[in-house]
Amino acid sequence: DTEVTQTPKHLVMGMTNKKSLKCEQHMGHRAMYWYKQKAKKPPELMFVYSYEKLSINESVPSRFSPECPNSSLLNLHLHALQPEDSALYLCASSRPDRGLEQYFGPGTRLTVT
Amino acid sequence: GIQVEQSPPDLILQEGANSTLRCNFSDSVNNLQWFHQNPWGQLINLFYIPSGTKQNGRLSATTVATERYSLLYISSSQTTDSGVYFCAVVLGFKTIFGAGTRLFVKA
């Protein structure tokens, strides 16, 4: 099984809302990632968790708050977002024995109104 | 930081044609992956190829790590091959994507 799942598929939220994105994998991967992808651009790394600890934060604004409750789950909590935060948010996980080969979920398409 | 450049940026093929996509990177890396992003946004793993050559059906890839480039070959292209092809290099936990090659295969 090489599946990473993400919910919801689509999300529309206002600038004052609080919402969360969820990512799950059951492949025994110990690194999990959040990426942001704007239209016609490549994915950009936001956060990396390794063994449930935050390893990398690519200077992401604090209105994005990641959480890794256990080795299978990764959340991204959203609060007071701006319209320019509208994007495709991708989650990935990676194998420790294959040079961090990454597997991606289908993404959550977020629109901030 | 490390630079990843892909060429060509756009490519239009007639169904059945072959093509070669290139990825150049500016520094030594731990690994390199090729992905296909379909029109719905899903990134599909094509190859994990830090070095050497691999084949999977009509697709094959070669990475020459010492010369810092990788090539993706698509043979007998089909309309379902349309989409964006990304190479991504990994250094530690940091992953850097190239800008992608946007491929359209005409029937």
Backbone of each chain as ProteinMPNN parsed JSONL, in Angstrom:
{"seq_chain_A": "DTEVTQTPKHLVMGMTNKKSLKCEQHMGHRAMYWYKQKAKKPPELMFVYSYEKLSINESVPSRFSPECPNSSLLNLHLHALQPEDSALYLCASSRPDRGLEQYFGPGTRLTVT", "coords_chain_A": {"N_chain_A": [[0.853, -1.194, 0.0], [0.747, 2.063, -1.038], [-0.33, 4.519, -0.242], [-1.276, 7.816, 0.441], [-3.559, 9.669, 2.183], [-5.76, 12.496, 2.029], [-7.819, 14.893, 3.58], [-10.09, 17.662, 3.753], [-11.072, 17.251, 0.24], [-11.667, 19.577, -1.088], [-11.831, 22.95, 0.07], [-13.437, 25.778, 1.206], [-13.013, 28.802, 2.758], [-13.573, 31.571, 4.967], [-11.815, 34.608, 5.808], [-11.82, 34.891, 8.535], [-12.245, 32.461, 9.572], [-11.534, 29.275, 11.245], [-9.923, 26.376, 10.34], [-9.019, 22.934, 9.58], [-6.64, 20.887, 7.894], [-6.21, 17.496, 6.978], [-4.009, 14.699, 7.006], [-3.072, 11.379, 6.236], [-1.225, 8.369, 6.591], [-0.385, 4.923, 6.192], [1.949, 3.517, 5.88], [4.093, 3.141, 7.422], [5.943, 5.124, 7.282], [8.281, 7.534, 8.516], [8.716, 10.178, 8.188], [7.012, 13.146, 7.443], [5.371, 15.565, 5.381], [4.373, 18.926, 4.553], [3.316, 20.71, 1.715], [2.899, 23.605, -0.346], [1.185, 24.575, -3.231], [0.937, 26.797, -5.799], [-0.979, 27.87, -8.658], [0.307, 26.737, -11.739], [2.889, 26.575, -10.792], [5.732, 24.981, -9.157], [5.493, 22.589, -6.386], [6.022, 23.914, -3.102], [8.015, 23.512, -0.286], [6.746, 23.454, 3.014], [6.624, 22.501, 5.757], [8.385, 19.971, 7.648], [8.097, 16.941, 9.338], [9.843, 14.728, 11.378], [9.922, 11.616, 12.793], [7.768, 12.418, 14.387], [8.521, 14.891, 15.28], [8.956, 18.377, 14.724], [10.997, 19.191, 12.11], [11.706, 20.893, 10.044], [10.789, 24.162, 9.282], [9.829, 26.212, 6.898], [10.021, 29.064, 7.215], [7.305, 29.741, 7.453], [4.281, 31.609, 7.667], [2.675, 32.285, 10.857], [-0.035, 31.848, 10.83], [-0.463, 29.423, 9.749], [-0.424, 26.323, 11.216], [1.246, 23.514, 12.018], [0.709, 20.053, 13.008], [1.611, 16.983, 14.462], [0.156, 14.379, 15.542], [0.583, 11.607, 15.814], [2.569, 8.899, 14.406], [1.27, 8.357, 12.035], [-0.368, 10.398, 11.297], [-0.931, 13.718, 10.143], [-1.582, 17.066, 10.629], [-2.796, 20.25, 9.483], [-3.372, 23.252, 10.75], [-5.433, 26.005, 10.226], [-5.773, 29.501, 10.324], [-7.136, 32.719, 10.243], [-6.514, 33.247, 7.545], [-5.313, 34.613, 4.395], [-6.502, 35.837, 1.204], [-4.455, 35.313, -0.664], [-3.409, 32.979, 0.217], [-4.78, 30.975, -0.929], [-4.594, 27.918, -2.575], [-3.222, 24.752, -3.708], [-2.813, 22.314, -1.322], [-0.48, 20.025, -0.42], [0.275, 16.892, 0.94], [2.907, 14.74, 2.001], [4.728, 11.67, 2.467], [7.63, 9.849, 3.591], [9.996, 7.215, 3.008], [12.333, 5.852, 5.234], [14.354, 4.152, 4.411], [15.005, 4.483, 1.779], [16.4, 6.721, 0.91], [14.688, 8.822, 1.511], [12.522, 8.734, -0.325], [9.635, 10.085, -1.631], [6.083, 9.999, -1.203], [3.046, 11.215, -2.382], [-0.048, 12.695, -1.298], [-3.426, 13.287, -2.589], [-4.027, 15.94, -2.313], [-5.42, 19.039, -1.006], [-7.615, 21.377, -2.17], [-7.637, 24.652, -1.544], [-9.59, 27.494, -1.006], [-9.621, 30.823, -0.138], [-11.805, 33.216, 0.946]], "CA_chain_A": [[0.0, 0.0, 0.0], [1.553, 3.28, -1.126], [-1.34, 5.556, -0.296], [-1.398, 8.906, 1.392], [-4.894, 10.246, 2.012], [-5.925, 13.86, 2.519], [-9.184, 15.409, 3.664], [-11.039, 17.415, 2.669], [-10.542, 17.449, -1.108], [-11.849, 21.004, -1.378], [-12.206, 23.719, 1.252], [-13.617, 27.217, 1.031], [-13.097, 29.393, 4.083], [-13.445, 32.998, 5.081], [-10.572, 35.048, 6.438], [-11.914, 34.826, 10.002], [-12.513, 31.072, 9.971], [-10.487, 28.331, 11.622], [-10.163, 25.063, 9.747], [-7.852, 22.055, 9.604], [-6.424, 19.888, 6.86], [-5.756, 16.248, 7.593], [-3.24, 13.797, 6.143], [-2.876, 10.103, 6.911], [-0.54, 7.299, 5.855], [-0.197, 3.697, 6.97], [3.054, 2.804, 5.246], [5.208, 3.071, 8.364], [6.897, 6.196, 7.032], [8.514, 8.315, 9.724], [8.823, 11.6, 7.854], [5.812, 13.649, 6.77], [5.652, 16.887, 4.824], [3.347, 19.776, 3.938], [3.725, 21.57, 0.614], [1.908, 24.513, -0.919], [1.401, 24.721, -4.661], [0.127, 27.769, -6.516], [-1.237, 27.485, -10.049], [1.409, 26.784, -12.706], [4.173, 26.623, -10.081], [6.026, 23.706, -8.492], [5.231, 22.568, -4.944], [7.018, 24.535, -2.226], [8.028, 22.888, 1.029], [6.359, 24.3, 4.14], [7.031, 21.883, 7.034], [8.762, 18.57, 7.673], [8.149, 16.249, 10.622], [10.594, 13.479, 11.393], [9.621, 10.928, 14.054], [6.765, 13.223, 15.078], [9.069, 16.174, 15.733], [9.11, 19.331, 13.644], [12.396, 19.287, 11.708], [11.898, 22.029, 9.146], [9.731, 25.149, 9.063], [10.411, 27.078, 5.893], [9.598, 30.456, 7.466], [5.882, 29.824, 7.118], [3.558, 32.486, 8.612], [2.094, 31.575, 12.0], [-1.447, 31.505, 10.594], [-0.419, 27.997, 9.441], [0.118, 25.662, 12.387], [1.235, 22.07, 11.794], [0.651, 19.192, 14.178], [1.801, 15.571, 14.124], [-0.273, 13.696, 16.762], [1.251, 10.306, 15.86], [3.403, 8.661, 13.226], [0.459, 8.171, 10.83], [-1.257, 11.536, 11.07], [-0.363, 15.06, 10.066], [-2.626, 18.07, 10.471], [-2.386, 21.637, 9.249], [-4.414, 24.113, 11.279], [-5.472, 27.259, 9.465], [-6.492, 30.551, 11.06], [-6.936, 34.091, 9.759], [-5.794, 33.201, 6.273], [-5.494, 35.68, 3.425], [-6.855, 35.298, -0.124], [-3.27, 34.811, -1.378], [-3.113, 31.622, 0.705], [-5.511, 30.014, -1.759], [-3.601, 27.081, -3.256], [-3.325, 23.312, -3.482], [-1.941, 21.908, -0.224], [-0.106, 18.635, -0.625], [0.95, 16.179, 2.021], [3.731, 13.639, 1.523], [5.474, 10.938, 3.491], [8.793, 9.246, 2.953], [10.61, 6.005, 3.539], [13.691, 6.106, 5.737], [15.351, 3.231, 3.862], [15.175, 4.708, 0.341], [16.821, 8.086, 0.645], [13.563, 9.74, 1.673], [11.617, 8.718, -1.466], [8.379, 10.653, -1.152], [4.786, 9.652, -1.775], [2.165, 12.354, -2.173], [-1.497, 12.575, -1.288], [-4.093, 13.952, -3.71], [-4.089, 17.38, -2.106], [-6.632, 19.789, -0.646], [-7.66, 22.66, -2.896], [-8.136, 25.638, -0.588], [-9.942, 28.835, -1.474], [-9.882, 31.758, 0.967], [-12.642, 34.316, 0.419]], "C_chain_A": [[0.886, 1.24, 0.0], [0.64, 4.483, -1.142], [-1.208, 6.55, 0.845], [-2.768, 9.54, 1.144], [-4.935, 11.635, 2.621], [-7.403, 14.205, 2.529], [-9.165, 16.821, 4.202], [-10.365, 17.569, 1.305], [-10.581, 18.924, -1.485], [-12.265, 21.694, -0.089], [-12.311, 25.183, 0.856], [-13.794, 27.804, 2.423], [-12.947, 30.901, 4.012], [-12.186, 33.356, 5.865], [-10.631, 34.986, 7.963], [-12.126, 33.396, 10.507], [-11.283, 30.381, 10.521], [-10.87, 26.984, 11.031], [-8.883, 24.236, 9.854], [-7.839, 21.148, 8.395], [-5.826, 18.655, 7.528], [-5.057, 15.382, 6.549], [-2.971, 12.525, 6.915], [-2.127, 9.143, 5.999], [-0.34, 6.119, 6.78], [0.892, 2.853, 6.348], [4.241, 2.667, 6.186], [6.275, 4.114, 8.113], [7.059, 7.046, 8.285], [8.808, 9.774, 9.446], [7.573, 11.993, 7.092], [5.998, 15.127, 6.478], [4.352, 17.6, 4.461], [4.001, 20.649, 2.872], [2.551, 22.456, 0.222], [2.233, 24.66, -2.4], [0.407, 25.717, -5.247], [0.024, 27.325, -7.976], [-0.006, 27.727, -10.923], [2.781, 26.953, -12.061], [4.467, 25.242, -9.492], [5.626, 23.755, -7.02], [6.384, 23.222, -4.177], [6.895, 23.923, -0.834], [7.637, 23.902, 2.096], [6.954, 23.744, 5.437], [7.459, 20.433, 6.783], [8.738, 18.092, 9.119], [8.937, 14.971, 10.443], [10.408, 12.847, 12.759], [8.798, 11.831, 14.971], [7.302, 14.532, 15.661], [9.253, 17.085, 14.515], [10.595, 19.516, 13.335], [12.668, 20.529, 10.878], [10.628, 22.868, 9.115], [10.345, 26.163, 8.113], [9.869, 28.508, 6.017], [8.152, 30.683, 7.065], [5.178, 30.735, 8.131], [2.818, 31.693, 9.674], [0.608, 31.293, 11.842], [-1.589, 30.058, 10.101], [0.253, 27.299, 10.621], [0.073, 24.159, 12.18], [1.17, 21.309, 13.122], [0.82, 17.758, 13.712], [1.447, 14.749, 15.358], [0.32, 12.294, 16.93], [1.925, 10.05, 14.524], [2.615, 8.511, 11.939], [-0.299, 9.414, 10.414], [-0.488, 12.844, 11.027], [-1.512, 16.024, 9.825], [-1.993, 19.418, 10.128], [-3.557, 22.512, 9.662], [-4.279, 25.5, 10.644], [-6.293, 28.294, 10.222], [-6.123, 31.908, 10.488], [-6.137, 34.117, 8.467], [-6.151, 34.39, 5.394], [-5.878, 35.078, 2.075], [-5.642, 34.748, -0.875], [-2.804, 33.448, -0.874], [-3.886, 30.553, -0.054], [-4.518, 29.255, -2.619], [-4.005, 25.628, -3.1], [-2.327, 22.951, -2.386], [-1.741, 20.403, -0.303], [0.62, 18.101, 0.605], [1.779, 15.057, 1.396], [4.327, 12.912, 2.714], [6.632, 10.233, 2.8], [9.35, 8.091, 3.755], [12.004, 6.306, 4.05], [14.753, 5.254, 5.064], [15.628, 3.464, 2.386], [15.494, 6.168, 0.074], [15.679, 9.073, 0.665], [12.718, 9.848, 0.404], [10.225, 9.109, -0.982], [7.176, 10.176, -1.942], [3.804, 10.757, -1.392], [0.696, 11.943, -2.098], [-2.099, 13.378, -2.427], [-4.248, 15.456, -3.533], [-5.444, 17.87, -1.635], [-6.566, 21.125, -1.379], [-8.378, 23.668, -2.008], [-8.41, 26.962, -1.273], [-10.277, 29.691, -0.264], [-10.623, 32.971, 0.401], [-12.65, 35.505, 1.375]], "O_chain_A": [[1.678, 1.446, 0.919], [0.812, 5.38, -1.968], [-1.056, 6.196, 2.014], [-3.089, 9.904, 0.013], [-4.243, 11.922, 3.598], [-8.144, 13.858, 1.609], [-8.313, 17.156, 5.025], [-9.206, 17.977, 1.231], [-9.661, 19.449, -2.112], [-12.96, 21.111, 0.743], [-11.399, 25.75, 0.254], [-14.644, 27.344, 3.186], [-12.287, 31.438, 3.122], [-11.575, 32.499, 6.503], [-9.589, 35.024, 8.618], [-12.179, 33.154, 11.713], [-10.152, 30.817, 10.308], [-11.994, 26.512, 11.2], [-7.813, 24.755, 10.172], [-8.884, 20.696, 7.926], [-5.059, 18.743, 8.487], [-5.45, 15.335, 5.383], [-2.677, 12.569, 8.11], [-2.361, 9.104, 4.791], [-0.152, 6.277, 7.986], [0.786, 1.628, 6.29], [5.282, 2.139, 5.798], [7.379, 4.024, 8.651], [6.101, 7.259, 9.028], [9.118, 10.531, 10.366], [7.123, 11.269, 6.204], [6.678, 15.846, 7.21], [3.359, 16.964, 4.108], [5.063, 21.236, 3.077], [1.386, 22.114, 0.424], [3.389, 24.844, -2.782], [-0.805, 25.508, -5.198], [0.822, 26.523, -8.459], [0.631, 28.778, -10.853], [3.722, 27.419, -12.703], [3.559, 24.424, -9.345], [5.441, 24.838, -6.463], [7.551, 23.101, -4.548], [5.8, 23.83, -0.279], [8.109, 25.039, 2.104], [7.699, 24.437, 6.13], [6.983, 19.767, 5.863], [9.282, 18.743, 10.011], [8.733, 14.225, 9.485], [10.704, 13.473, 13.777], [9.092, 11.984, 16.157], [6.619, 15.198, 16.439], [9.646, 16.641, 13.436], [11.362, 19.947, 14.196], [13.728, 21.144, 10.991], [9.528, 22.342, 8.944], [11.27, 26.888, 8.478], [9.337, 29.077, 5.064], [7.816, 31.68, 6.425], [5.447, 30.643, 9.328], [2.385, 30.567, 9.431], [0.039, 30.561, 12.652], [-2.698, 29.528, 10.04], [1.376, 27.645, 10.987], [-1.01, 23.573, 12.165], [1.516, 21.825, 14.185], [0.251, 17.355, 12.697], [2.332, 14.441, 16.156], [0.535, 11.842, 18.054], [1.863, 10.882, 13.618], [3.199, 8.532, 10.856], [-0.819, 9.481, 9.3], [0.472, 13.049, 11.769], [-2.321, 15.821, 8.92], [-0.832, 19.684, 10.437], [-4.602, 22.518, 9.012], [-3.194, 26.072, 10.543], [-7.385, 27.995, 10.704], [-4.948, 32.209, 10.275], [-5.205, 34.906, 8.313], [-7.148, 35.077, 5.617], [-5.598, 33.903, 1.834], [-5.785, 33.805, -1.652], [-1.913, 32.834, -1.462], [-3.67, 29.359, 0.156], [-3.697, 29.857, -3.311], [-4.998, 25.311, -2.446], [-1.137, 23.245, -2.503], [-2.691, 19.621, -0.26], [1.455, 18.774, 1.211], [1.39, 14.49, 0.374], [4.421, 13.454, 3.815], [6.621, 10.042, 1.584], [9.203, 7.999, 4.974], [12.784, 6.959, 3.355], [15.937, 5.585, 5.13], [16.407, 2.722, 1.788], [14.952, 6.783, -0.844], [15.69, 10.056, -0.076], [12.241, 10.935, 0.079], [9.704, 8.525, -0.032], [7.23, 9.978, -3.156], [3.739, 11.178, -0.237], [0.262, 10.985, -2.738], [-1.383, 14.07, -3.15], [-4.564, 16.168, -4.487], [-6.47, 17.218, -1.832], [-5.614, 21.892, -1.237], [-9.577, 23.548, -1.754], [-7.58, 27.482, -2.019], [-11.127, 29.319, 0.545], [-10.133, 33.655, -0.498], [-13.297, 36.515, 1.098]]}, "seq_chain_B": "GIQVEQSPPDLILQEGANSTLRCNFSDSVNNLQWFHQNPWGQLINLFYIPSGTKQNGRLSATTVATERYSLLYISSSQTTDSGVYFCAVVLGFKTIFGAGTRLFVKA", "coords_chain_B": {"N_chain_B": [[21.418, 28.38, -2.456], [20.582, 25.057, -3.633], [20.047, 24.693, -7.119], [17.535, 23.788, -9.454], [16.896, 22.93, -12.679], [14.671, 22.578, -15.344], [14.064, 21.328, -18.616], [12.446, 20.926, -21.849], [10.431, 23.888, -21.078], [7.812, 23.743, -22.02], [6.011, 21.414, -24.038], [4.759, 20.029, -26.957], [3.343, 17.212, -28.34], [2.682, 14.874, -30.962], [0.487, 12.16, -30.745], [2.06, 9.067, -30.171], [4.631, 9.883, -30.646], [8.093, 10.233, -29.55], [9.911, 11.495, -26.673], [12.285, 13.504, -24.812], [12.948, 14.602, -21.619], [14.676, 16.946, -19.589], [16.626, 17.378, -16.609], [18.563, 19.449, -14.758], [20.832, 19.864, -12.064], [22.376, 21.747, -9.444], [24.127, 20.905, -7.48], [25.535, 18.263, -5.41], [23.277, 15.655, -4.525], [21.026, 13.793, -2.342], [18.974, 12.202, -3.29], [16.93, 11.757, -6.245], [13.858, 12.364, -7.736], [11.332, 11.648, -10.178], [8.235, 12.991, -11.107], [4.816, 12.832, -12.208], [2.356, 15.146, -12.66], [-1.022, 15.028, -12.655], [-4.012, 16.327, -14.362], [-5.76, 16.772, -12.216], [-4.227, 17.388, -10.124], [-2.853, 15.465, -8.663], [0.224, 14.144, -7.653], [2.184, 11.836, -9.121], [4.327, 9.2, -8.491], [7.025, 8.544, -10.581], [9.732, 7.717, -10.966], [12.262, 6.838, -8.654], [15.411, 7.81, -8.567], [18.426, 8.122, -7.859], [20.812, 7.572, -9.133], [22.045, 5.999, -12.169], [20.09, 3.898, -14.427], [16.644, 3.35, -15.089], [13.708, 1.529, -16.026], [10.256, 1.647, -16.849], [7.779, 0.311, -18.33], [6.675, 2.316, -20.935], [8.203, 4.386, -20.152], [11.386, 5.642, -19.218], [14.299, 6.377, -17.242], [17.303, 8.173, -16.635], [19.961, 8.94, -14.518], [22.82, 10.845, -14.154], [24.8, 11.25, -11.774], [27.316, 12.328, -11.231], [27.621, 14.211, -13.176], [25.511, 15.758, -12.722], [22.824, 15.672, -13.802], [19.622, 14.571, -14.999], [17.595, 12.492, -17.048], [14.434, 12.018, -18.534], [12.734, 9.714, -20.415], [10.136, 9.435, -22.705], [8.374, 7.178, -24.505], [6.487, 6.4, -27.475], [4.21, 8.182, -27.053], [1.123, 8.881, -25.324], [-2.212, 10.254, -25.109], [-2.932, 10.338, -22.47], [-0.566, 10.818, -21.216], [-0.29, 13.482, -20.955], [0.201, 16.477, -19.02], [2.029, 17.764, -16.19], [5.463, 17.367, -15.745], [7.649, 16.849, -13.181], [10.922, 17.121, -11.854], [12.527, 16.377, -8.787], [14.801, 17.138, -6.275], [16.549, 15.922, -3.424], [17.969, 17.045, -0.444], [19.14, 16.254, 2.513], [16.359, 16.76, 4.51], [15.209, 18.537, 2.899], [13.392, 19.273, 0.039], [13.62, 20.099, -3.297], [11.93, 21.292, -6.01], [12.038, 21.262, -9.58], [10.958, 23.649, -12.101], [9.254, 22.355, -13.793], [8.045, 20.506, -16.688], [5.674, 21.145, -19.025], [3.564, 19.056, -20.623], [1.763, 18.352, -23.563], [-0.111, 16.037, -25.257], [-1.233, 15.414, -28.392], [-4.104, 13.968, -29.926]], "CA_chain_B": [[20.899, 27.042, -2.349], [20.659, 24.225, -4.827], [19.18, 25.088, -8.23], [17.05, 22.682, -10.278], [16.377, 23.5, -13.925], [14.086, 21.586, -16.241], [13.837, 21.771, -19.992], [11.928, 22.26, -22.138], [9.314, 24.256, -20.196], [6.566, 23.294, -22.645], [6.25, 20.453, -25.112], [3.55, 19.499, -27.595], [3.677, 16.03, -29.124], [1.636, 14.094, -31.609], [0.4, 10.826, -30.155], [2.969, 8.109, -30.787], [5.992, 10.428, -30.717], [8.977, 10.054, -28.392], [10.462, 12.753, -26.175], [13.254, 13.464, -23.717], [12.893, 15.736, -20.708], [15.964, 17.045, -18.906], [16.68, 18.02, -15.293], [19.929, 19.766, -14.308], [20.881, 20.347, -10.689], [23.63, 22.498, -9.28], [24.974, 20.403, -6.397], [25.308, 16.857, -5.086], [22.008, 15.434, -3.831], [20.84, 12.459, -1.78], [18.204, 11.432, -4.257], [16.202, 12.493, -7.266], [12.627, 11.694, -8.142], [10.515, 12.204, -11.248], [6.807, 12.908, -10.846], [3.857, 13.318, -13.185], [1.181, 15.729, -12.007], [-2.154, 14.935, -13.578], [-4.837, 17.548, -14.355], [-6.458, 16.917, -10.946], [-3.254, 17.819, -9.122], [-2.157, 14.352, -8.016], [1.614, 13.895, -8.027], [2.364, 10.392, -9.238], [5.74, 8.808, -8.553], [7.462, 7.816, -11.762], [11.006, 7.078, -10.678], [13.217, 7.237, -7.632], [16.595, 7.447, -9.354], [19.598, 8.933, -7.519], [21.856, 7.332, -10.141], [21.775, 4.845, -13.009], [18.984, 3.877, -15.385], [15.506, 2.498, -14.757], [12.651, 1.526, -17.031], [8.94, 1.21, -16.412], [6.904, 0.383, -19.496], [7.114, 3.249, -21.984], [9.028, 5.419, -19.546], [12.668, 5.273, -18.622], [15.011, 7.531, -16.697], [18.729, 8.015, -16.387], [20.597, 10.007, -13.751], [24.279, 10.827, -14.091], [24.975, 12.105, -10.595], [28.602, 13.028, -11.288], [27.47, 15.349, -14.088], [24.385, 16.536, -12.187], [21.641, 15.788, -14.641], [18.784, 13.395, -15.152], [16.77, 12.517, -18.252], [13.233, 11.184, -18.546], [12.35, 9.385, -21.786], [8.774, 8.955, -22.919], [8.263, 6.618, -25.854], [5.132, 6.128, -27.969], [3.38, 8.969, -26.139], [-0.334, 8.751, -25.375], [-2.871, 11.47, -24.61], [-2.944, 10.274, -21.007], [0.725, 11.292, -20.702], [-0.357, 14.937, -20.775], [0.297, 16.943, -17.639], [3.298, 18.415, -15.867], [6.487, 16.459, -15.249], [8.578, 17.513, -12.263], [11.981, 16.426, -11.132], [12.717, 16.923, -7.446], [16.02, 16.634, -5.643], [16.469, 15.929, -1.969], [19.2, 17.261, 0.295], [18.63, 16.146, 3.867], [14.913, 16.694, 4.427], [14.715, 19.585, 2.008], [13.108, 18.841, -1.326], [13.517, 21.232, -4.218], [11.358, 20.913, -7.286], [12.213, 22.096, -10.754], [9.741, 24.383, -12.506], [8.375, 21.437, -14.503], [7.823, 20.517, -18.14], [4.244, 20.967, -19.307], [3.448, 18.242, -21.825], [0.443, 18.11, -24.133], [-0.05, 15.052, -26.324], [-2.407, 15.551, -29.257], [-4.589, 12.724, -30.541]], "C_chain_B": [[20.966, 26.311, -3.672], [19.637, 24.697, -5.857], [18.806, 23.848, -9.039], [16.393, 23.294, -11.51], [15.872, 22.386, -14.822], [13.901, 22.185, -17.625], [13.258, 20.607, -20.8], [10.812, 22.634, -21.163], [7.974, 23.778, -20.721], [6.898, 22.388, -23.818], [4.907, 19.978, -25.638], [3.973, 18.354, -28.498], [2.443, 15.494, -29.831], [1.646, 12.715, -30.944], [1.307, 9.86, -30.92], [4.409, 8.579, -30.858], [6.756, 10.121, -29.43], [9.49, 11.41, -27.934], [11.449, 12.5, -25.041], [13.137, 14.748, -22.907], [14.175, 15.731, -19.889], [15.816, 17.796, -17.588], [18.15, 18.205, -14.939], [19.872, 20.266, -12.882], [22.304, 20.784, -10.356], [24.58, 21.936, -8.225], [24.689, 18.91, -6.178], [24.034, 16.718, -4.265], [21.934, 14.002, -3.318], [20.004, 11.581, -2.705], [17.512, 12.351, -5.234], [14.974, 11.677, -7.631], [12.021, 12.424, -9.335], [9.055, 11.951, -10.898], [6.033, 13.359, -12.083], [2.68, 13.883, -12.411], [0.035, 15.741, -13.012], [-3.041, 16.183, -13.47], [-5.593, 17.776, -13.045], [-5.507, 17.276, -9.799], [-2.478, 16.71, -8.439], [-0.743, 14.208, -8.558], [1.86, 12.396, -7.977], [3.852, 10.1, -9.357], [6.026, 8.079, -9.856], [8.726, 7.024, -11.457], [11.655, 7.709, -9.45], [14.568, 6.836, -8.197], [17.775, 8.355, -9.009], [20.77, 8.74, -8.482], [21.411, 6.15, -10.999], [20.577, 5.017, -13.915], [17.909, 2.923, -14.908], [14.493, 2.586, -15.886], [11.367, 1.035, -16.402], [7.99, 1.386, -17.588], [7.474, 1.3, -20.566], [8.029, 4.345, -21.449], [10.347, 4.833, -19.083], [13.356, 6.552, -18.158], [16.456, 7.171, -16.472], [19.211, 9.206, -15.582], [22.103, 9.792, -13.776], [24.662, 11.804, -12.984], [26.272, 12.918, -10.672], [28.533, 14.25, -12.203], [26.221, 16.161, -13.773], [23.272, 16.769, -13.189], [20.899, 14.457, -14.648], [17.91, 13.591, -16.381], [15.581, 11.576, -18.064], [12.833, 10.984, -20.002], [10.907, 8.886, -21.806], [8.706, 8.44, -24.346], [6.796, 6.348, -26.185], [4.091, 6.862, -27.124], [1.882, 8.766, -26.409], [-0.953, 10.013, -24.781], [-2.893, 11.508, -23.087], [-1.604, 10.664, -20.388], [0.727, 12.798, -20.479], [-0.352, 15.304, -19.3], [1.64, 17.623, -17.434], [4.236, 17.383, -15.258], [7.484, 17.266, -14.425], [9.713, 16.568, -11.912], [12.144, 17.133, -9.792], [13.966, 16.299, -6.86], [15.905, 16.816, -4.14], [17.853, 16.095, -1.386], [18.803, 17.299, 1.758], [17.129, 15.954, 3.788], [14.35, 17.708, 3.456], [14.554, 19.017, 0.605], [12.915, 20.065, -2.184], [13.038, 20.715, -5.561], [11.856, 21.83, -8.392], [10.893, 22.74, -11.135], [8.782, 23.515, -13.315], [8.433, 21.577, -16.007], [6.352, 20.212, -18.357], [4.1, 20.282, -20.645], [1.99, 18.134, -22.258], [0.613, 17.163, -25.302], [-1.356, 15.119, -27.108], [-2.791, 14.205, -29.869], [-4.473, 12.767, -32.053]], "O_chain_B": [[21.357, 26.874, -4.695], [18.51, 25.055, -5.513], [19.638, 22.974, -9.28], [15.451, 24.078, -11.397], [16.552, 21.383, -15.036], [13.623, 23.373, -17.783], [13.527, 19.445, -20.497], [10.294, 21.753, -20.476], [7.089, 23.439, -19.936], [7.911, 22.557, -24.496], [4.031, 19.577, -24.873], [4.865, 18.514, -29.33], [1.316, 15.643, -29.358], [2.708, 12.18, -30.625], [1.318, 9.84, -32.151], [5.314, 7.781, -31.101], [6.179, 9.803, -28.39], [9.506, 12.366, -28.709], [11.451, 11.445, -24.407], [13.219, 15.848, -23.454], [14.699, 14.674, -19.536], [15.006, 18.714, -17.46], [18.896, 17.231, -14.833], [18.963, 21.014, -12.521], [23.284, 20.273, -10.899], [25.703, 22.419, -8.079], [23.715, 18.372, -6.704], [23.743, 17.556, -3.411], [22.66, 13.12, -3.775], [20.277, 10.395, -2.885], [17.51, 13.571, -5.071], [15.045, 10.461, -7.81], [12.168, 13.637, -9.489], [8.681, 10.865, -10.456], [6.519, 14.151, -12.89], [2.073, 13.185, -11.599], [0.11, 16.374, -14.066], [-2.838, 17.006, -12.578], [-6.031, 18.899, -12.794], [-5.931, 17.444, -8.656], [-1.531, 16.988, -7.704], [-0.535, 14.155, -9.77], [1.756, 11.771, -6.921], [4.549, 10.667, -10.199], [5.346, 7.11, -10.195], [8.779, 5.812, -11.666], [11.607, 8.921, -9.239], [14.858, 5.644, -8.302], [18.098, 9.262, -9.777], [21.614, 9.624, -8.632], [20.518, 5.395, -10.616], [20.106, 6.131, -14.146], [18.196, 1.841, -14.396], [14.427, 3.582, -16.606], [11.365, 0.145, -15.551], [7.463, 2.475, -17.815], [8.591, 1.105, -21.045], [8.567, 5.14, -22.22], [10.421, 3.693, -18.623], [13.043, 7.652, -18.614], [16.796, 6.029, -16.163], [18.91, 10.351, -15.919], [22.598, 8.709, -13.464], [24.826, 13.003, -13.211], [26.315, 14.065, -10.227], [29.288, 15.206, -12.03], [25.907, 17.128, -14.466], [22.829, 17.898, -13.403], [21.449, 13.395, -14.355], [17.531, 14.714, -16.715], [15.712, 10.485, -17.509], [12.618, 11.948, -20.736], [10.521, 8.023, -21.017], [8.955, 9.189, -25.291], [5.977, 6.101, -25.3], [3.198, 6.239, -26.549], [1.449, 8.521, -27.535], [-0.298, 10.748, -24.043], [-2.875, 12.582, -22.486], [-1.509, 10.825, -19.172], [1.656, 13.331, -19.873], [-0.831, 14.553, -18.45], [2.304, 18.01, -18.395], [3.852, 16.624, -14.369], [8.079, 18.231, -14.905], [9.504, 15.374, -11.701], [11.924, 18.339, -9.683], [14.167, 15.087, -6.937], [15.252, 17.739, -3.654], [18.792, 15.395, -1.765], [18.193, 18.269, 2.207], [16.662, 15.071, 3.069], [13.144, 17.737, 3.214], [15.453, 18.374, 0.064], [12.142, 20.961, -1.846], [13.646, 19.832, -6.165], [12.071, 23.023, -8.175], [9.845, 22.424, -10.571], [7.625, 23.887, -13.507], [8.818, 22.619, -16.538], [5.845, 19.172, -17.937], [4.461, 20.839, -21.681], [1.102, 17.865, -21.449], [1.379, 17.435, -26.226], [-2.439, 14.909, -26.561], [-1.936, 13.416, -30.271], [-4.837, 11.803, -32.728]]}, "name": "protein", "num_of_chains": 2, "seq": "DTEVTQTPKHLVMGMTNKKSLKCEQHMGHRAMYWYKQKAKKPPELMFVYSYEKLSINESVPSRFSPECPNSSLLNLHLHALQPEDSALYLCASSRPDRGLEQYFGPGTRLTVTGIQVEQSPPDLILQEGANSTLRCNFSDSVNNLQWFHQNPWGQLINLFYIPSGTKQNGRLSATTVATERYSLLYISSSQTTDSGVYFCAVVLGFKTIFGAGTRLFVKA"}
